[in-house]
Amino acid sequence: MNYDFFEKYKKYFLFPAIAVLYFNLFGATEVRAQETVDKTVASISDGVRTELITYSDLVWQLALQPGAPLAPPSSESLNRTLQLLINQRLFALEAQRLPRLAPTEAEIDAEIKRVLTIFPSTAEFERRLKLVGFDSVRDDNFERIMAQRVAIEKYLDFRFRSFAVITPEEETKYYREVFVPDFRRRYPGLLTPNLEEKRVEINQTLKEEKVAADIQTFLDDAKTRAEIIVLSEV
């Protein structure tokens, strides 16, 4: 899986995914990029395990978003990030039930490069990292975050994408009812591509829609079973 997964589903994950989701998921909760006394802003429990969200978690997330204010962060952006982190922690609780896949060094390097592509320059990204306590993109703790990001992407890929199967009948229906009318509306007078020419594209579109729907279904169900407590407004 690649960067596109989080980009397409940023409604749920707010790319790039927050570091501490990975810390809690892969057993590295003791790692912190900055030595500060945090306040816990929320807790999420499934009755067996509990995930905590701290103020630093929110700020780390905002540092990975180009243009998001950091000095100081806005209340609106912090609260929006909090809601998305709650979604992520619900996935973390579920993922702990499955075997963990260790990322390779090549996968970690590729992930760092992908993150850098959404910033105007490496210098700008490093500037934001330093504001929240990291030394650079080669900071050991930051690289550990990227490693854990790869691991959670693998989990999400397995949990949702590998089970998204689209039938030829679904492709035909989408082509006839959605693609053709839309193409003719947007490009009047042009010859409409046939189904075989667009089958791969249509399959991918339908698969992404199914994955998004499955994510939403999972979250709706998880929220009915979990205990979610917001301890402090941000």
MARZAMAR-767422 format. One record per atom (N, C-alpha, C): residue in three letters; x, y, z. Coordinates in steps of 0.05 Angstrom, whole numbers, plus 5000, padded with zeros to 4 digits. Layout:
! MARZAMAR-767422
ALAXYZ ...
//
This chain:
! MARZAMAR-767422
MET501749765000 MET500050005000 MET501850255000 ASN500650484991 ASN502350714990 ASN500950965001 TYR502151184996 TYR501151445006 TYR498251484999 ASP497351394976 ASP494651444967 ASP492551344986 PHE493151135001 PHE491151025019 PHE490351235040 PHE492351355053 PHE491751555073 PHE490651805061 GLU491551875038 GLU490552115024 GLU487552085018 LYS486851855008 LYS484051805001 LYS482251785025 TYR483351685047 TYR481651645071 TYR482451835093 LYS483452075086 LYS484352265107 LYS481952355124 LYS479552325114 LYS477152375131 LYS477352225157 TYR478551985156 TYR478751815179 TYR481551825193 PHE483651885177 PHE486351865187 PHE487952125187 LEU487152325173 LEU488452585172 LEU491452545167 PHE492152485142 PHE494952425134 PHE496852645142 PRO499352575152 PRO500252315158 PRO499152225185 ALA498751975190 ALA497551875215 ALA499251955239 ILE497952005261 ILE499352105285 ILE501351905296 ALA503551995304 ALA505651815314 ALA504751645337 VAL503351755356 VAL502751605380 VAL500751385375 LEU499251395355 LEU497651165347 LEU499450925343 TYR501650965330 TYR503550755325 TYR505050675350 PHE505650875367 PHE506950805392 PHE505250615408 ASN502750675411 ASN500950505427 ASN500450245413 LEU500350245387 LEU499749995373 LEU502049805373 PHE504549905371 PHE506749725368 PHE508649725392 GLY507649805415 GLY509149765440 GLY511449945444 ALA511250195436 ALA513450385440 ALA512450635454 THR510650605473 THR509350845485 THR511351005502 GLU513650885508 GLU515551025524 GLU517151225508 VAL517051225482 VAL518651405465 VAL517251665462 ARG518551885468 ARG517552155465 ARG519652325451 ALA518852495433 ALA520652665419 ALA521352915435 GLN519652975455 GLN520253215471 GLN519653145500 GLU521353245518 GLU521053185546 GLU519253405558 THR516653355557 THR514753555568 THR512753405585 VAL511453545603 VAL509353435619 VAL506753475604 ASP505653265594 ASP503253275578 ASP500753265595 LYS498653365583 LYS495953315595 LYS494553115577 THR493152925589 THR491552745573 THR488852875566 VAL488152875541 VAL485753005532 VAL483452815527 ALA484052555523 ALA481952365518 ALA482952075523 SER481051895529 SER481751615531 SER479651455516 ILE480551235505 ILE478851055490 ILE479350765500 SER477350625509 SER477650355519 SER475750165507 ASP476649915502 ASP474949705493 ASP474149515515 GLY474749595540 GLY474149425563 GLY476449255572 VAL478449225555 VAL480849075561 VAL483349255560 ARG483549405539 ARG485849585534 ARG484849875532 THR486550055539 THR485950345538 THR487950495523 GLU487050665505 GLU488850845489 GLU488451125500 LEU490651275504 LEU490551545513 LEU491451735491 ILE490251965490 ILE491052185472 ILE491852415489 THR494352515484 THR495352745499 THR495552995481 TYR496053215493 TYR496253465478 TYR498553445458 SER500753315466 SER503053295447 SER502253125423 ASP500552925427 ASP499652765404 ASP498352945383 LEU496753135392 LEU495353305374 LEU497353495359 VAL499253595374 VAL501253775362 VAL503053635343 TRP503853385349 TRP505453235331 TRP503953185304 GLN501353135307 GLN499753095282 GLN499753345266 LEU499253575278 LEU499153825264 LEU501753895250 ALA504053815262 ALA506653865250 ALA506953725224 LEU505553505220 LEU505753355195 LEU503753445174 GLN502453665179 GLN500553775160 GLN501554045150 PRO502354065125 PRO503354315114 PRO501354545119 GLY502354765130 GLY500755005133 GLY499155005159 ALA498854795173 ALA497354795198 ALA498854955218 PRO497455145232 PRO498855325251 PRO499855165275 LEU502355235284 LEU503555095307 LEU504155285330 ALA504455545324 ALA505355725345 ALA503555965347 PRO501255945361 PRO500255695372 PRO498355555353 PRO497755305358 PRO495655165342 PRO492955275348 SER491155275329 SER488455385334 SER486755175348 SER484855265364 SER483055085378 SER481454915358 GLU480655035336 GLU479154895316 GLU480654655305 SER483254705298 SER484854485286 SER485454275307 LEU485854355332 LEU486454155353 LEU483953975358 ASN481654095359 ASN479253945364 ASN478553755340 ARG479053855315 ARG478553685292 ARG480553445292 THR482953505300 THR484953295301 THR484253095323 LEU483253195345 LEU482453015367 LEU480352815358 GLN478352905343 GLN476252715334 GLN477452505315 LEU479352585298 LEU480552395280 LEU482452205294 LEU483752305315 LEU485452125331 LEU483851915346 ILE481451995354 ILE479651795367 ILE479051575348 ASN478551645323 ASN478051435302 ASN480551255300 GLN482851375299 GLN485351225296 GLN485751035319 ARG485151125343 ARG485650955367 ARG483750715367 LEU481350755356 LEU479450525353 LEU480750305336 PHE482150395314 PHE483550205298 PHE485850075313 ALA487250235329 ALA489450135344 ALA488649905363 LEU486349945376 LEU485349735394 LEU484749485379 GLU483549505355 GLU482949275339 GLU485449145329 ALA487449305320 ALA489849195308 ALA491549035328 GLN491249095353 GLN492848955374 GLN492048655375 ARG489848585363 ARG488948305364 ARG490448135343 LEU491848265324 LEU493048125301 LEU496048125303 PRO497347935290 PRO500347935289 PRO501448185278 ARG503648275287 ARG504848525278 ARG506948465256 LEU506948625235 LEU508848595213 LEU511048805215 ALA513448715218 ALA515748895221 ALA516349025193 PRO516549285191 PRO517249415166 PRO520149385160 THR520849385134 THR523649375126 THR524849655125 GLU527449665124 GLU528849925122 GLU528050075096 ALA527749925074 ALA527050045049 ALA524150165050 GLU522350025064 GLU519650125067 GLU519650385084 ILE521250395105 ILE521450625122 ILE522550865106 ASP524650825091 ASP525851035074 ASP523751135054 ALA522250955042 ALA520251035022 ALA518051195035 GLU517351125060 GLU515251275074 GLU516251555081 ILE518651585089 ILE519751855095 ILE519752025070 LYS520551905047 LYS520552055022 LYS517752145014 ARG515751965019 ARG512952035012 ARG511952275029 VAL512652265055 VAL511852485072 VAL513052745063 LEU515652735055 LEU516952975047 LEU515753095022 THR514552935005 THR513453034980 THR511153224983 ILE509853225006 ILE507553405010 ILE508453675022 PHE511053705027 PHE512053955037 PHE513754095015 PRO513854355015 PRO515254504994 PRO518254444994 SER519354365017 SER522254305018 SER522754145043 THR525054005043 THR525953865067 THR526454055090 ALA527454285084 ALA528054485105 ALA525454575119 GLU523354615104 GLU520754695116 GLU519654475134 PHE519954225124 PHE518954005141 PHE520553975166 GLU523253995164 GLU524953975188 GLU524354205207 ARG523754445196 ARG523054665214 ARG520654605231 ARG518654475219 ARG516254405233 ARG516754185253 LEU518453995246 LEU519153775264 LEU520553895289 LYS522354085285 LYS523854195307 LYS521954345326 LEU519854465315 LEU517954615332 LEU516554425352 VAL516454165346 VAL515153985364 VAL517053785377 GLY519753845374 GLY521653695389 GLY523453495375 PHE523053455348 PHE524853275334 PHE527253435323 ASP529453295319 ASP531953425308 ASP531753465278 SER530853255264 SER530753265235 SER529253025225 VAL529152985198 VAL527852745188 VAL529452495194 ARG531952525204 ARG533552295212 ARG533652265242 ASP532052415256 ASP531752375285 ASP530852085290 ASP532151945309 ASP531551665314 ASP528551625320 ASN527451805336 ASN524651775344 ASN522851825320 PHE523552015302 PHE521852055279 PHE521951815260 GLU524351705256 GLU524551465239 GLU522951235251 ARG522851215277 ARG521251005290 ARG518251055284 ILE517451305284 ILE514751365278 ILE514051275249 MET515951335231 MET515451255203 MET515350955201 ALA516950815216 ALA516950515216 ALA514150415225 GLN513150545246 GLN510650455256 GLN508350535238 ARG508750755223 ARG506750835203 ARG506450625181 VAL508750525172 VAL508750315152 VAL507250065163 ALA507750005188 ALA506449765200 ALA503449805201 ILE502450035209 ILE499550075210 ILE498350075182 GLU499750185163 GLU498750175135 GLU498449885126 LYS500349715133 LYS500049435126 LYS497549315139 TYR497049385163 TYR494649285177 TYR492149375162 LEU492049635156 LEU489649745143 LEU489249615115 ASP491549575102 ASP491449445076 ASP490149175078 PHE491049025098 PHE490048755102 PHE487148765111 ARG486548945130 ARG483948945143 ARG481649025123 PHE482249205104 PHE480149305087 PHE480649245057 ARG482949335047 ARG483349315018 ARG483349025008 SER484548845023 SER484848565013 SER482148425012 PHE480148535025 PHE477448415025 PHE475548555006 ALA476448764993 ALA474748914975 ALA474748784947 VAL472648634941 VAL472448494915 VAL470148614899 ILE470748694875 ILE468748814857 ILE468048614835 THR465548564830 THR464748364809 THR464448504782 PRO464648354761 PRO464148464734 PRO461448594731 GLU459448484745 GLU456748604744 GLU456748884756 GLU458248914777 GLU458349184790 GLU459849374772 GLU461849284758 GLU463349454739 GLU461449544716 THR459949354706 THR458149414684 THR456049614693 LYS454949574716 LYS452849754726 LYS453950034730 TYR456350064741 TYR457550324746 TYR458150454719 TYR459150304700 TYR459750414673 TYR457150524661 ARG455050374662 ARG452550454649 ARG451150684663 GLU451050674690 GLU449450854705 GLU450951104715 VAL453551084717 VAL455151314727 VAL457151414707 PHE458951244698 PHE461051344681 PHE460051464655 VAL458351324640 VAL457451424614 VAL455851684616 PRO453851704634 PRO452551964637 PRO454352194644 ASP456252134662 ASP458152344671 ASP459952434648 PHE460952234633 PHE462752294611 PHE461352464590 ARG458952384583 ARG457452534563 ARG456752814571 ARG456352854597 ARG455753114608 ARG458253294607 ARG460453174614 ARG462953334615 ARG464253374588 TYR463953184570 TYR465253194544 TYR463253154521 PRO461353334518 PRO459353294497 PRO460653284469 GLY459753104453 GLY460853084426 GLY463152894423 LEU464452814445 LEU466752624443 LEU465652344444 LEU467152164432 LEU466451884432 LEU466951764460 THR464951634470 THR465051524497 THR466851274497 PRO468851254515 PRO470451014517 PRO468750774523 ASN469450534513 ASN467850304520 ASN468650194548 LEU467150004557 LEU467549894584 LEU470349774587 GLU471249624567 GLU473849494570 GLU476149694573 GLU475849924559 GLU477850134562 GLU477950254590 LYS475750244604 LYS475550374630 LYS475150174653 ARG475349924647 ARG474749724667 ARG476549744691 VAL479149764686 VAL481049784709 VAL480550024726 GLU480050254713 GLU479550504727 GLU476950484743 ILE474850364732 ILE472350334745 ILE472550144769 ASN474049924765 ASN474549734787 ASN475849874810 GLN477850034805 GLN479250174826 GLN477450374841 THR475750514825 THR473950704837 THR471950564856 LEU470850344846 LEU468950194863 LEU470250074887 LYS472749984884 LYS474249874907 LYS474650084928 GLU475450324920 GLU475950544939 GLU473350614954 GLU471150614939 GLU468550674952 GLU467750464972 LYS468350214965 LYS467749994984 LYS469550005009 VAL472050065005 VAL473850085028 VAL472950315046 ALA472250545035 ALA471350765050 ALA468750695066 ALA466950555053 ALA464450475066 ALA465050275089 ASP466950095084 ASP467649895105 ASP468950035129 ILE470650235124 ILE471850385145 ILE469750525162 GLN467750645149 GLN465650785164 GLN463950595180 THR463350365168 THR461850155183 THR463350065207 PHE465950025204 PHE467649935227 PHE467550145249 LEU467950395242 LEU467950605262 LEU465250635276 ASP463150625261 ASP460450645273 ASP460050425294 ASP460850185287 ASP460549955305 ASP462349975329 ALA464950055324 ALA466850075345 ALA466050285366 LYS464850505357 LYS464050715375 LYS461750635393 THR460150445385 THR457950345402 THR459050155423 ARG461350035419 ARG462549845438 ARG464649965456 ALA465950185447 ALA468150295462 ALA467150515482 GLU468750555502 GLU468250775521 GLU470151005514 ILE469051215504 ILE470651445495 ILE470051685514 ILE472151775527 ILE471851995546 ILE473752225539 VAL472552455534 VAL474152695529 VAL474652835556 LEU477152835565 LEU477852925592 LEU478353225593 SER479253335570 SER479953625570 SER479453735542 GLU478153965542 GLU477854105517 GLU480454225508 VAL480854255482 VAL483354355471 VAL482854605454 
//
